[in-house]
């Protein structure tokens, strides 16, 4: 508890800095403007209080991840920490290589969805709550210890990884419905990797998925996204015909 109280002082200072920074404008890397992106602070409830049953559940899930005996799953969780590696994340589930060379339209679309779902939609709640990450509370390394120092100063709630993983999975399942079960399972597992790694609480990941869904809903009201979505669908069809 004392550790959390001390962190609260640091969080207040960080929050002051975040509030004083200008909000992002229409971001060239994403589809959504500041007015269009879902506001996580308005949509989500606060993270579980330290005295709540929900927080006890979060702690139990963290501890379960620490004793996971599936080496292959641990290695996948470590690879999943790199959310920029879209090729590694979704190609197998999608049924073909996703890359700038093989699927340029789809790759470009996912890069923009990444910006909207991982960064823009998360900022409001992350900066407001500055929730302490589990590995900081437990003083344990994550599955990617080289990044732990940087992560310490960022809020845990909600999970940007889970938001992007679920948003991308929903979009990919719409483009390639024949593979929707595999794609959605991969998107779900991508979020769970953050709990296994010790970088996020389970409630961070659950709320991240909710925000991923909210982002996709907003994207479907965006003309540029709908155009890019159509191009990605056409690209899939062209690729399928070329391989027959």
N, C-alpha and C positions, 0 to 999 in steps of 0.2 A: 504493500500500500504506500509506504514512504517513497518507493521508487516512482510510483505513478504520480504522487504529489509533486516530487521534484520535477518530473517530466512536464507537469502541468505548467510550471513557471516557464520552462523552455518553450512549450507550445504556445503560451501567450505571446512571447516575443516573436516567434515565427509567424503567428497569426497576424500580428501587427504589421510585419513586413509584407505579408501576402496581401492584406487589405489595402496597403498603400500603393501596391503595384497596379498598373492599369490593366483593366480587363482586356482579353484578346478581342481584336476586331474580326472582320471577315477574314478567316485564315485561308491562305492560298492552298495549303496542303489538304484541307478537308472540304466537304461539301457544304457544311452548315455554318451559318453566321452566328454571332453571339446571340442574336434574337431568336434564332431557330433551334439552337441546341437545347436539349432537355436540361433543366436545372436540378442537379442531384440534391441540393440542400432543400429545395421545396418538395421534391418527390419522396425522398427517403425519410424514414423515422431516424432518430438518433441511434448510434450504435449501442449495444447492450451495456447497461450500467455495470460497474464492477461488482455490485452486490446482487446482481440478478441471476436467476436460474439459467438464462440464455448465455451469460458470460461463463458460467460453470460448464455449459455444453461446449462453448468455444474452446475452453481450456482442455476439455477431454478430447476434442478432435485434434487439437495441437499435439497433445501427448501421444495420441494414437499414431499420428504421423511420424513422431520421433522414433517409434519402435517398429516401423514398417520393415518387414523382412524381404519384400519383393525388390531385389536389386535392380531389375530392369525398369520397374516403375519409378524407383528413385532416380535412375539415370534419365528417364524421360522427363521427370519433373525438373531436373536441372537444365535440360535442353530447352524446356518450355519457358524458362526464365527470359530467354531472348525473344521478346514478342515481335521483333523486327524480322525474324527469320520465317516469313510467311510460307516459303517453299517447304521447309521442314515441318511446319505445323500442320498444314492441311492437304498436302499433295496426295498422300496415300488415301485419306478418307474421300477426297474429291474424285479419285479414280484416274487422275492424270497429273502430270507435273504442272505446278503453278509457279511461273517464273516470268521475268521480263522478256525472255527470249521465246518461250513456248506459248504463253498466254498473256501478252502485253496488256490487253484491255482489262482482263480480270485482275492482273497484278496491280495496275494503276488504281482500279476501283478499291481494292482492299487496302492499299496504302492510305487512301483518303478516309475510308471507314475507320482505320486505325487511329487517325488523328481525331476524328469526331468522338469515337467511343472510348479510347484509352485516356486521352488528355482533356479535351474540352468539356465533355459531360461530367467528368469526375471532379473538376477543380473546386467547385463551390463547396461540396461536402467535405472533401479532403482538407482544404484549407481552413474550414470552420472547425471541424472536430479534432484534427491532428491526432487521431487515435494512435496510441502506442502499438507498434508491431509486436507480434508474439515473441520473436527471437530476441527483441530488446528486453522485454519483461523477464524472459527466462534466462537471458545472458547465454544463449546458445548460438552457434553459427547456423546460417541457413545452408541450403544445398549449393549456394553460390556465394561462398564467403568473401570473394573478392569485391562483391557489390554491397556488402552489409553496411559499411561505413556510410555510403551514399544514401542507402535506404533509411538509415536511422532518422534522418532529418525530414522524412516525408510521411504523410499521414497514411494509415493503414486502411481506413474506411472511406469509401468503398474500394473494391479492387478494380483497378484499371485493366489488369490482365484478364480478369473474368468478364468484364464488360466487353472488351474487344473480342475475346474468344467466342462469346455467345453471339454478339452482333455479327461477326464474320460468319459463324456457322449458320445463322438464320439466312443471311444473304446467299451463301453458297448453296444451301439447301433449296432456295428458290430458283437459283440458276440451274442446278442439276438435281431435280427431285428424285431421279432414279437412285441417287446415293444419299438421300436425306438422313436415313438412320445412322449410317456411318459418320456423316458429317456432323450431325448433332451430338452424337456420342463423343466425337473428338473435341467439339467445342466445350462440352461439359467437362471432360477430363482435363482440358487445358486450364480451366479455372481451378479444378481440384489440385492441380500441381502446386498451386501457391500455398495450399494448406499443408501438403506433404513436405514442401520446402521449408515451412516455418516462417514464410514471409507475410502471410495473411491469416487472420482468423476466418473460421467458416462463415460467420455472418458477414464479413467483408466480401467474400466471394458470392454469397447468395444475393447480396444487394448489388454487386457488380453485374450479375446476370440480369437483374431487373432493369438496371440502367442500360445494358446492352439492348434489351428489347425496346426500351423507350427511344433509344437512338435510331433503331431500325424503323420504328413507326414514324419518327420525324423525317427520316431520309425518304420515305415513300411520298412525302409531300414536297420534295425537292426536285425541280425539273432536271438539274444537272445529274443528280444521282439516277433518276429514272432513265435518262439517256445512256449513261454509262452501264446501267444494268442491262438494257437492251443490247448494247454492244457486246457485253460479256456473254449473254445468251447466244448471240449470233456466232461469237467466237467458238463457243463450245460445240455448236452444231457443225461449223466448218471443220473443226479439229476432228470431230467424230467421223465426218464424211471422208476426210483425208486419210484416216487410218483404216478404213474399210477395205 
